[in-house]
Amino acid sequence: MQLKVNSLLATHSDLQSFMRVMNPSLQQYSAENVDRAYFGTAPTLLTLRCAYHDDAATMWMLPQLYDLNEYCGCKEKLDEAQMTQLARIIITEFGYLKVSEIMLFLHRFKSGRYGRFYGAVDPLVIVSALRYNFMSERAEAIDEREHTQEHAEWEAHCREVARQRAEARAAGRPMYPRMVTPPEQE
């Protein structure tokens, strides 16, 4: 964790610097670069807390949630206290998520991927969509990436074995040494 904190602080010495760069306008970038959102080097919510202070992740989340609140067009919006509580719940329940993943989720939510609000912005709908929809998509992406990596490793292994066999054949030696049977003991 300390390496991640040090890396974050080397790039953004204070929270305001981080927030200027990682603002709600990057939600679209996260949606356009899904692999980077999931597997890139963006810090987690907990890393923000460790790097800056306990309320850092909440302070970062509030503009993200405010953007969602305004986008929805509902008459009944979340007030400041509800947004703060929602931010803290997300941080407590999903603190291991990268900020890029949160931005990806919010973009997808705004695109209608996880349903919609009916008359009021509902924090339970947001948390439920994060827990059940987005986390399932995230798990699938992680599984697919692991499968792809395992497949690539297997193919590399097969190519290496084929190369070694061809080299051994060209040198006129067997690929694998013969089994030597131990002498019989008397």
CNS distance restraints for C-alpha pairs under 8 A (distance, minus, plus):
assign (resid   1 and name CA) (resid   5 and name CA) 6.26 0.50 0.50
assign (resid   1 and name CA) (resid  47 and name CA) 7.30 0.50 0.50
assign (resid   2 and name CA) (resid   6 and name CA) 6.03 0.50 0.50
assign (resid   3 and name CA) (resid   7 and name CA) 6.07 0.50 0.50
assign (resid   4 and name CA) (resid   8 and name CA) 6.14 0.50 0.50
assign (resid   4 and name CA) (resid  43 and name CA) 7.20 0.50 0.50
assign (resid   4 and name CA) (resid  47 and name CA) 7.03 0.50 0.50
assign (resid   5 and name CA) (resid   9 and name CA) 6.15 0.50 0.50
assign (resid   5 and name CA) (resid  47 and name CA) 6.08 0.50 0.50
assign (resid   5 and name CA) (resid  48 and name CA) 7.75 0.50 0.50
assign (resid   5 and name CA) (resid  50 and name CA) 6.79 0.50 0.50
assign (resid   5 and name CA) (resid  51 and name CA) 5.17 0.50 0.50
assign (resid   6 and name CA) (resid  10 and name CA) 6.04 0.50 0.50
assign (resid   6 and name CA) (resid  51 and name CA) 7.65 0.50 0.50
assign (resid   7 and name CA) (resid  11 and name CA) 6.46 0.50 0.50
assign (resid   8 and name CA) (resid  12 and name CA) 5.87 0.50 0.50
assign (resid   8 and name CA) (resid  13 and name CA) 7.60 0.50 0.50
assign (resid   8 and name CA) (resid  43 and name CA) 7.12 0.50 0.50
assign (resid   8 and name CA) (resid  51 and name CA) 7.29 0.50 0.50
assign (resid   9 and name CA) (resid  13 and name CA) 4.63 0.50 0.50
assign (resid   9 and name CA) (resid  14 and name CA) 7.06 0.50 0.50
assign (resid   9 and name CA) (resid  51 and name CA) 6.79 0.50 0.50
assign (resid  12 and name CA) (resid  17 and name CA) 5.57 0.50 0.50
assign (resid  12 and name CA) (resid  18 and name CA) 5.41 0.50 0.50
assign (resid  13 and name CA) (resid  17 and name CA) 6.97 0.50 0.50
assign (resid  13 and name CA) (resid  18 and name CA) 7.96 0.50 0.50
assign (resid  14 and name CA) (resid  18 and name CA) 6.62 0.50 0.50
assign (resid  14 and name CA) (resid  52 and name CA) 6.91 0.50 0.50
assign (resid  15 and name CA) (resid  19 and name CA) 6.06 0.50 0.50
assign (resid  15 and name CA) (resid  52 and name CA) 6.39 0.50 0.50
assign (resid  15 and name CA) (resid  56 and name CA) 6.89 0.50 0.50
assign (resid  16 and name CA) (resid  20 and name CA) 6.11 0.50 0.50
assign (resid  17 and name CA) (resid  21 and name CA) 6.65 0.50 0.50
assign (resid  18 and name CA) (resid  22 and name CA) 5.95 0.50 0.50
assign (resid  19 and name CA) (resid  23 and name CA) 5.71 0.50 0.50
assign (resid  19 and name CA) (resid  60 and name CA) 6.26 0.50 0.50
assign (resid  22 and name CA) (resid  26 and name CA) 6.42 0.50 0.50
assign (resid  23 and name CA) (resid  27 and name CA) 7.89 0.50 0.50
assign (resid  23 and name CA) (resid  63 and name CA) 7.41 0.50 0.50
assign (resid  23 and name CA) (resid  64 and name CA) 7.19 0.50 0.50
assign (resid  24 and name CA) (resid  63 and name CA) 6.88 0.50 0.50
assign (resid  24 and name CA) (resid  64 and name CA) 5.36 0.50 0.50
assign (resid  24 and name CA) (resid  67 and name CA) 6.79 0.50 0.50
assign (resid  24 and name CA) (resid 103 and name CA) 7.19 0.50 0.50
assign (resid  25 and name CA) (resid  29 and name CA) 7.83 0.50 0.50
assign (resid  26 and name CA) (resid  30 and name CA) 6.29 0.50 0.50
assign (resid  26 and name CA) (resid 103 and name CA) 7.14 0.50 0.50
assign (resid  27 and name CA) (resid  31 and name CA) 6.36 0.50 0.50
assign (resid  27 and name CA) (resid 100 and name CA) 7.65 0.50 0.50
assign (resid  27 and name CA) (resid 103 and name CA) 4.61 0.50 0.50
assign (resid  27 and name CA) (resid 104 and name CA) 5.75 0.50 0.50
assign (resid  27 and name CA) (resid 106 and name CA) 7.00 0.50 0.50
assign (resid  27 and name CA) (resid 107 and name CA) 5.49 0.50 0.50
assign (resid  28 and name CA) (resid  32 and name CA) 6.16 0.50 0.50
assign (resid  28 and name CA) (resid 103 and name CA) 7.95 0.50 0.50
assign (resid  28 and name CA) (resid 104 and name CA) 7.46 0.50 0.50
assign (resid  28 and name CA) (resid 107 and name CA) 6.35 0.50 0.50
assign (resid  29 and name CA) (resid  33 and name CA) 6.06 0.50 0.50
assign (resid  30 and name CA) (resid  34 and name CA) 5.81 0.50 0.50
assign (resid  30 and name CA) (resid  36 and name CA) 7.32 0.50 0.50
assign (resid  30 and name CA) (resid  37 and name CA) 5.37 0.50 0.50
assign (resid  30 and name CA) (resid 100 and name CA) 6.04 0.50 0.50
assign (resid  30 and name CA) (resid 101 and name CA) 7.43 0.50 0.50
assign (resid  30 and name CA) (resid 103 and name CA) 6.34 0.50 0.50
assign (resid  30 and name CA) (resid 104 and name CA) 5.11 0.50 0.50
assign (resid  31 and name CA) (resid  37 and name CA) 7.69 0.50 0.50
assign (resid  31 and name CA) (resid 103 and name CA) 7.96 0.50 0.50
assign (resid  31 and name CA) (resid 104 and name CA) 5.26 0.50 0.50
assign (resid  31 and name CA) (resid 107 and name CA) 6.60 0.50 0.50
assign (resid  31 and name CA) (resid 108 and name CA) 7.40 0.50 0.50
assign (resid  33 and name CA) (resid  37 and name CA) 6.22 0.50 0.50
assign (resid  34 and name CA) (resid  38 and name CA) 6.25 0.50 0.50
assign (resid  34 and name CA) (resid 104 and name CA) 7.43 0.50 0.50
assign (resid  35 and name CA) (resid  39 and name CA) 5.69 0.50 0.50
assign (resid  35 and name CA) (resid  40 and name CA) 7.21 0.50 0.50
assign (resid  36 and name CA) (resid  40 and name CA) 4.39 0.50 0.50
assign (resid  36 and name CA) (resid  41 and name CA) 7.88 0.50 0.50
assign (resid  37 and name CA) (resid  42 and name CA) 7.67 0.50 0.50
assign (resid  37 and name CA) (resid  98 and name CA) 7.71 0.50 0.50
assign (resid  37 and name CA) (resid 100 and name CA) 4.81 0.50 0.50
assign (resid  37 and name CA) (resid 101 and name CA) 5.37 0.50 0.50
assign (resid  37 and name CA) (resid 104 and name CA) 6.86 0.50 0.50
assign (resid  38 and name CA) (resid  98 and name CA) 7.57 0.50 0.50
assign (resid  38 and name CA) (resid 100 and name CA) 7.21 0.50 0.50
assign (resid  38 and name CA) (resid 101 and name CA) 5.97 0.50 0.50
assign (resid  38 and name CA) (resid 138 and name CA) 7.46 0.50 0.50
assign (resid  38 and name CA) (resid 141 and name CA) 7.99 0.50 0.50
assign (resid  42 and name CA) (resid  98 and name CA) 5.82 0.50 0.50
assign (resid  42 and name CA) (resid  99 and name CA) 6.32 0.50 0.50
assign (resid  42 and name CA) (resid 100 and name CA) 6.16 0.50 0.50
assign (resid  43 and name CA) (resid  47 and name CA) 5.78 0.50 0.50
assign (resid  43 and name CA) (resid  48 and name CA) 6.82 0.50 0.50
assign (resid  43 and name CA) (resid  98 and name CA) 5.30 0.50 0.50
assign (resid  43 and name CA) (resid  99 and name CA) 6.20 0.50 0.50
assign (resid  44 and name CA) (resid  48 and name CA) 6.55 0.50 0.50
assign (resid  44 and name CA) (resid  95 and name CA) 6.56 0.50 0.50
assign (resid  44 and name CA) (resid  96 and name CA) 5.57 0.50 0.50
assign (resid  44 and name CA) (resid  97 and name CA) 5.20 0.50 0.50
assign (resid  44 and name CA) (resid  98 and name CA) 3.80 0.50 0.50
assign (resid  44 and name CA) (resid  99 and name CA) 5.68 0.50 0.50
assign (resid  45 and name CA) (resid  49 and name CA) 6.68 0.50 0.50
assign (resid  45 and name CA) (resid  57 and name CA) 5.47 0.50 0.50
assign (resid  45 and name CA) (resid  91 and name CA) 6.37 0.50 0.50
assign (resid  45 and name CA) (resid  94 and name CA) 7.96 0.50 0.50
assign (resid  45 and name CA) (resid  95 and name CA) 4.92 0.50 0.50
assign (resid  45 and name CA) (resid  96 and name CA) 6.35 0.50 0.50
assign (resid  45 and name CA) (resid  97 and name CA) 6.29 0.50 0.50
assign (resid  45 and name CA) (resid  98 and name CA) 6.12 0.50 0.50
assign (resid  45 and name CA) (resid  99 and name CA) 6.23 0.50 0.50
assign (resid  46 and name CA) (resid  50 and name CA) 6.31 0.50 0.50
assign (resid  46 and name CA) (resid  57 and name CA) 7.16 0.50 0.50
assign (resid  46 and name CA) (resid  91 and name CA) 7.45 0.50 0.50
assign (resid  46 and name CA) (resid  95 and name CA) 5.18 0.50 0.50
assign (resid  46 and name CA) (resid  96 and name CA) 6.34 0.50 0.50
assign (resid  47 and name CA) (resid  51 and name CA) 5.92 0.50 0.50
assign (resid  48 and name CA) (resid  52 and name CA) 5.99 0.50 0.50
assign (resid  48 and name CA) (resid  53 and name CA) 7.41 0.50 0.50
assign (resid  48 and name CA) (resid  56 and name CA) 5.88 0.50 0.50
assign (resid  48 and name CA) (resid  57 and name CA) 5.52 0.50 0.50
assign (resid  49 and name CA) (resid  53 and name CA) 4.96 0.50 0.50
assign (resid  49 and name CA) (resid  54 and name CA) 4.75 0.50 0.50
assign (resid  49 and name CA) (resid  55 and name CA) 6.55 0.50 0.50
assign (resid  49 and name CA) (resid  56 and name CA) 5.33 0.50 0.50
assign (resid  49 and name CA) (resid  57 and name CA) 5.73 0.50 0.50
assign (resid  50 and name CA) (resid  54 and name CA) 7.09 0.50 0.50
assign (resid  52 and name CA) (resid  56 and name CA) 6.04 0.50 0.50
assign (resid  55 and name CA) (resid  59 and name CA) 6.06 0.50 0.50
assign (resid  56 and name CA) (resid  60 and name CA) 6.19 0.50 0.50
assign (resid  57 and name CA) (resid  61 and name CA) 6.07 0.50 0.50
assign (resid  57 and name CA) (resid  91 and name CA) 7.13 0.50 0.50
assign (resid  58 and name CA) (resid  62 and name CA) 6.20 0.50 0.50
assign (resid  58 and name CA) (resid  84 and name CA) 6.92 0.50 0.50
assign (resid  58 and name CA) (resid  87 and name CA) 5.59 0.50 0.50
assign (resid  58 and name CA) (resid  88 and name CA) 6.14 0.50 0.50
assign (resid  58 and name CA) (resid  91 and name CA) 7.43 0.50 0.50
assign (resid  59 and name CA) (resid  63 and name CA) 7.62 0.50 0.50
assign (resid  60 and name CA) (resid  64 and name CA) 7.20 0.50 0.50
assign (resid  61 and name CA) (resid  65 and name CA) 6.17 0.50 0.50
assign (resid  61 and name CA) (resid  87 and name CA) 5.82 0.50 0.50
assign (resid  62 and name CA) (resid  66 and name CA) 5.92 0.50 0.50
assign (resid  62 and name CA) (resid  83 and name CA) 6.59 0.50 0.50
assign (resid  62 and name CA) (resid  84 and name CA) 6.69 0.50 0.50
assign (resid  62 and name CA) (resid  87 and name CA) 6.65 0.50 0.50
assign (resid  63 and name CA) (resid  67 and name CA) 6.02 0.50 0.50
assign (resid  64 and name CA) (resid  68 and name CA) 6.57 0.50 0.50
assign (resid  64 and name CA) (resid 103 and name CA) 7.58 0.50 0.50
assign (resid  64 and name CA) (resid 106 and name CA) 7.81 0.50 0.50
assign (resid  65 and name CA) (resid  69 and name CA) 6.00 0.50 0.50
assign (resid  65 and name CA) (resid  83 and name CA) 6.66 0.50 0.50
assign (resid  65 and name CA) (resid  87 and name CA) 7.69 0.50 0.50
assign (resid  66 and name CA) (resid  70 and name CA) 6.15 0.50 0.50
assign (resid  66 and name CA) (resid  83 and name CA) 7.53 0.50 0.50
assign (resid  67 and name CA) (resid  71 and name CA) 6.02 0.50 0.50
assign (resid  68 and name CA) (resid  72 and name CA) 6.22 0.50 0.50
assign (resid  68 and name CA) (resid 106 and name CA) 7.13 0.50 0.50
assign (resid  68 and name CA) (resid 110 and name CA) 6.90 0.50 0.50
assign (resid  69 and name CA) (resid  73 and name CA) 7.69 0.50 0.50
assign (resid  69 and name CA) (resid  77 and name CA) 6.10 0.50 0.50
assign (resid  69 and name CA) (resid  78 and name CA) 6.60 0.50 0.50
assign (resid  69 and name CA) (resid 121 and name CA) 6.72 0.50 0.50
assign (resid  70 and name CA) (resid  77 and name CA) 7.76 0.50 0.50
assign (resid  71 and name CA) (resid 110 and name CA) 7.37 0.50 0.50
assign (resid  72 and name CA) (resid 110 and name CA) 7.28 0.50 0.50
assign (resid  72 and name CA) (resid 117 and name CA) 7.69 0.50 0.50
assign (resid  72 and name CA) (resid 121 and name CA) 7.43 0.50 0.50
assign (resid  74 and name CA) (resid 117 and name CA) 7.50 0.50 0.50
assign (resid  74 and name CA) (resid 118 and name CA) 7.61 0.50 0.50
assign (resid  74 and name CA) (resid 119 and name CA) 5.29 0.50 0.50
assign (resid  74 and name CA) (resid 120 and name CA) 5.36 0.50 0.50
assign (resid  74 and name CA) (resid 121 and name CA) 6.43 0.50 0.50
assign (resid  75 and name CA) (resid 119 and name CA) 6.15 0.50 0.50
assign (resid  75 and name CA) (resid 120 and name CA) 6.23 0.50 0.50
assign (resid  76 and name CA) (resid 119 and name CA) 6.41 0.50 0.50
assign (resid  76 and name CA) (resid 120 and name CA) 4.41 0.50 0.50
assign (resid  76 and name CA) (resid 121 and name CA) 6.29 0.50 0.50
assign (resid  77 and name CA) (resid 120 and name CA) 5.90 0.50 0.50
assign (resid  77 and name CA) (resid 121 and name CA) 5.20 0.50 0.50
assign (resid  78 and name CA) (resid  82 and name CA) 5.62 0.50 0.50
assign (resid  78 and name CA) (resid  83 and name CA) 6.02 0.50 0.50
assign (resid  78 and name CA) (resid 121 and name CA) 6.09 0.50 0.50
assign (resid  78 and name CA) (resid 122 and name CA) 7.59 0.50 0.50
assign (resid  78 and name CA) (resid 123 and name CA) 7.90 0.50 0.50
assign (resid  79 and name CA) (resid  83 and name CA) 6.22 0.50 0.50
assign (resid  80 and name CA) (resid  84 and name CA) 6.12 0.50 0.50
assign (resid  81 and name CA) (resid  85 and name CA) 6.13 0.50 0.50
assign (resid  82 and name CA) (resid  86 and name CA) 5.96 0.50 0.50
assign (resid  82 and name CA) (resid 123 and name CA) 7.84 0.50 0.50
assign (resid  83 and name CA) (resid  87 and name CA) 6.02 0.50 0.50
assign (resid  84 and name CA) (resid  88 and name CA) 6.24 0.50 0.50
assign (resid  85 and name CA) (resid  89 and name CA) 6.15 0.50 0.50
assign (resid  86 and name CA) (resid  90 and name CA) 6.19 0.50 0.50
assign (resid  86 and name CA) (resid 123 and name CA) 6.43 0.50 0.50
assign (resid  87 and name CA) (resid  91 and name CA) 6.17 0.50 0.50
assign (resid  88 and name CA) (resid  92 and name CA) 6.03 0.50 0.50
assign (resid  89 and name CA) (resid  93 and name CA) 5.98 0.50 0.50
assign (resid  90 and name CA) (resid  94 and name CA) 5.42 0.50 0.50
assign (resid  90 and name CA) (resid  95 and name CA) 6.98 0.50 0.50
assign (resid  90 and name CA) (resid 127 and name CA) 7.14 0.50 0.50
assign (resid  91 and name CA) (resid  95 and name CA) 4.46 0.50 0.50
assign (resid  97 and name CA) (resid 101 and name CA) 6.15 0.50 0.50
assign (resid  97 and name CA) (resid 102 and name CA) 6.89 0.50 0.50
assign (resid  98 and name CA) (resid 102 and name CA) 6.55 0.50 0.50
assign (resid  99 and name CA) (resid 103 and name CA) 6.24 0.50 0.50
assign (resid 100 and name CA) (resid 104 and name CA) 6.12 0.50 0.50
assign (resid 101 and name CA) (resid 105 and name CA) 6.11 0.50 0.50
assign (resid 102 and name CA) (resid 106 and name CA) 6.20 0.50 0.50
assign (resid 103 and name CA) (resid 107 and name CA) 6.14 0.50 0.50
assign (resid 104 and name CA) (resid 108 and name CA) 6.18 0.50 0.50
assign (resid 105 and name CA) (resid 109 and name CA) 6.02 0.50 0.50
assign (resid 105 and name CA) (resid 130 and name CA) 7.04 0.50 0.50
assign (resid 105 and name CA) (resid 134 and name CA) 6.43 0.50 0.50
assign (resid 106 and name CA) (resid 110 and name CA) 6.09 0.50 0.50
assign (resid 107 and name CA) (resid 111 and name CA) 6.20 0.50 0.50
assign (resid 108 and name CA) (resid 112 and name CA) 6.62 0.50 0.50
assign (resid 108 and name CA) (resid 113 and name CA) 5.55 0.50 0.50
assign (resid 108 and name CA) (resid 114 and name CA) 7.28 0.50 0.50
assign (resid 109 and name CA) (resid 113 and name CA) 5.58 0.50 0.50
assign (resid 109 and name CA) (resid 114 and name CA) 5.53 0.50 0.50
assign (resid 109 and name CA) (resid 115 and name CA) 7.43 0.50 0.50
assign (resid 109 and name CA) (resid 129 and name CA) 7.91 0.50 0.50
assign (resid 112 and name CA) (resid 116 and name CA) 6.23 0.50 0.50
assign (resid 114 and name CA) (resid 129 and name CA) 5.93 0.50 0.50
assign (resid 114 and name CA) (resid 133 and name CA) 6.85 0.50 0.50
assign (resid 117 and name CA) (resid 121 and name CA) 5.81 0.50 0.50
assign (resid 117 and name CA) (resid 122 and name CA) 6.70 0.50 0.50
assign (resid 117 and name CA) (resid 125 and name CA) 7.66 0.50 0.50
assign (resid 122 and name CA) (resid 126 and name CA) 6.68 0.50 0.50
assign (resid 123 and name CA) (resid 127 and name CA) 6.25 0.50 0.50
assign (resid 124 and name CA) (resid 128 and name CA) 5.88 0.50 0.50
assign (resid 125 and name CA) (resid 129 and name CA) 6.00 0.50 0.50
assign (resid 126 and name CA) (resid 130 and name CA) 6.23 0.50 0.50
assign (resid 127 and name CA) (resid 131 and name CA) 6.03 0.50 0.50
assign (resid 128 and name CA) (resid 132 and name CA) 5.84 0.50 0.50
assign (resid 128 and name CA) (resid 133 and name CA) 7.63 0.50 0.50
assign (resid 129 and name CA) (resid 133 and name CA) 5.08 0.50 0.50
assign (resid 129 and name CA) (resid 134 and name CA) 6.35 0.50 0.50
assign (resid 130 and name CA) (resid 134 and name CA) 4.90 0.50 0.50
assign (resid 130 and name CA) (resid 135 and name CA) 6.21 0.50 0.50
assign (resid 131 and name CA) (resid 135 and name CA) 5.52 0.50 0.50
assign (resid 131 and name CA) (resid 136 and name CA) 7.88 0.50 0.50
assign (resid 132 and name CA) (resid 136 and name CA) 6.16 0.50 0.50
assign (resid 133 and name CA) (resid 137 and name CA) 6.42 0.50 0.50
assign (resid 134 and name CA) (resid 138 and name CA) 6.10 0.50 0.50
assign (resid 135 and name CA) (resid 139 and name CA) 6.07 0.50 0.50
assign (resid 136 and name CA) (resid 140 and name CA) 6.24 0.50 0.50
assign (resid 137 and name CA) (resid 141 and name CA) 6.22 0.50 0.50
assign (resid 138 and name CA) (resid 142 and name CA) 6.21 0.50 0.50
assign (resid 139 and name CA) (resid 143 and name CA) 6.11 0.50 0.50
assign (resid 140 and name CA) (resid 144 and name CA) 6.01 0.50 0.50
assign (resid 141 and name CA) (resid 145 and name CA) 6.12 0.50 0.50
assign (resid 142 and name CA) (resid 146 and name CA) 6.17 0.50 0.50
assign (resid 143 and name CA) (resid 147 and name CA) 6.09 0.50 0.50
assign (resid 144 and name CA) (resid 148 and name CA) 6.08 0.50 0.50
assign (resid 145 and name CA) (resid 149 and name CA) 6.13 0.50 0.50
assign (resid 146 and name CA) (resid 150 and name CA) 6.08 0.50 0.50
assign (resid 147 and name CA) (resid 151 and name CA) 6.06 0.50 0.50
assign (resid 148 and name CA) (resid 152 and name CA) 6.12 0.50 0.50
assign (resid 149 and name CA) (resid 153 and name CA) 6.10 0.50 0.50
assign (resid 150 and name CA) (resid 154 and name CA) 6.15 0.50 0.50
assign (resid 151 and name CA) (resid 155 and name CA) 6.19 0.50 0.50
assign (resid 152 and name CA) (resid 156 and name CA) 6.13 0.50 0.50
assign (resid 153 and name CA) (resid 157 and name CA) 6.13 0.50 0.50
assign (resid 154 and name CA) (resid 158 and name CA) 6.19 0.50 0.50
assign (resid 155 and name CA) (resid 159 and name CA) 6.19 0.50 0.50
assign (resid 156 and name CA) (resid 160 and name CA) 6.19 0.50 0.50
assign (resid 157 and name CA) (resid 161 and name CA) 6.23 0.50 0.50
assign (resid 158 and name CA) (resid 162 and name CA) 6.15 0.50 0.50
assign (resid 159 and name CA) (resid 163 and name CA) 6.10 0.50 0.50
assign (resid 160 and name CA) (resid 164 and name CA) 6.15 0.50 0.50
assign (resid 161 and name CA) (resid 165 and name CA) 6.12 0.50 0.50
assign (resid 162 and name CA) (resid 166 and name CA) 6.14 0.50 0.50
assign (resid 163 and name CA) (resid 167 and name CA) 6.10 0.50 0.50
assign (resid 164 and name CA) (resid 168 and name CA) 6.04 0.50 0.50
assign (resid 164 and name CA) (resid 175 and name CA) 7.34 0.50 0.50
assign (resid 165 and name CA) (resid 169 and name CA) 6.00 0.50 0.50
assign (resid 165 and name CA) (resid 175 and name CA) 5.59 0.50 0.50
assign (resid 166 and name CA) (resid 170 and name CA) 6.06 0.50 0.50
assign (resid 167 and name CA) (resid 171 and name CA) 6.22 0.50 0.50
assign (resid 168 and name CA) (resid 172 and name CA) 6.09 0.50 0.50
assign (resid 168 and name CA) (resid 173 and name CA) 5.23 0.50 0.50
assign (resid 168 and name CA) (resid 174 and name CA) 6.13 0.50 0.50
assign (resid 168 and name CA) (resid 175 and name CA) 5.51 0.50 0.50
assign (resid 169 and name CA) (resid 173 and name CA) 6.00 0.50 0.50
assign (resid 169 and name CA) (resid 174 and name CA) 6.86 0.50 0.50
assign (resid 169 and name CA) (resid 175 and name CA) 7.29 0.50 0.50
